[in-house]
Amino acid sequence: MRNTRLSDKIKIVNAVVPTVGSAGAMSATVVDGTGYDRCMFILTTGAATAGATGTFKIQSSATSGGSYADVSGAALTNLADTDGSKQFVVDMPVNSAKAFMKVVGTTVTQPIANSTIAILYRGKTYPVATSYAGEAVVI
């Protein structure tokens, strides 16, 4: 039987736990890209306080608890208070030698509510092992 549902071909994980926003570092979660060719990080912002600024980049490592380094070109620059209630995307290849990725982001001075999900796709085998922390309804 041929897999035709998108949910059979991707894995969705939290990369930054949703927050109402506070000035400081984002609460990043390590994303294990092992077995996938690509990862799309989707940053969603909510309310942004006047004067807020922020940074957002992806780092990778060979192991989950290893030393992380910036992924060249995988960054958003100059997030501002005018970027509230928007979505931003970083779509990148997974480096199989450094398949563990995490978001490094900071909101400065004033808060920007934010969260990030990672969508892993182009799995090396199908169907991919998909797990949802919540619930998936497929009709």
HUWO-V475549 format. One record per backbone hydrogen bond with DSSP energy under -1.0 kcal/mol. NH is the residue of the N-H (numbers start at 0). CO is the residue of the C=O. Records with the same first field share a line. If there is no record, write none. Layout:
NH = CO ; CO
This chain:
7 = 4
8 = 5
10 = 119
12 = 117
14 = 115
15 = 115
16 = 26
18 = 113
23 = 106
25 = 104
27 = 25
28 = 14
30 = 100
32 = 98
35 = 32
36 = 121
37 = 120
38 = 91
39 = 118
40 = 89
41 = 116
42 = 87
43 = 114
44 = 85
45 = 112
48 = 110
51 = 48
52 = 107
53 = 78
54 = 105
55 = 75
56 = 103
57 = 73
58 = 101
59 = 68
60 = 99
65 = 62
68 = 59
70 = 57
73 = 70
74 = 72
75 = 55
78 = 53
80 = 51
82 = 79
84 = 45
87 = 42
89 = 40
91 = 38
93 = 36
97 = 94
99 = 60
100 = 30
101 = 58
103 = 56
105 = 54
106 = 23
107 = 52
109 = 107
112 = 46
113 = 18
114 = 43
115 = 15
116 = 41
117 = 12
118 = 39
119 = 10
120 = 37
123 = 34
127 = 7
129 = 127
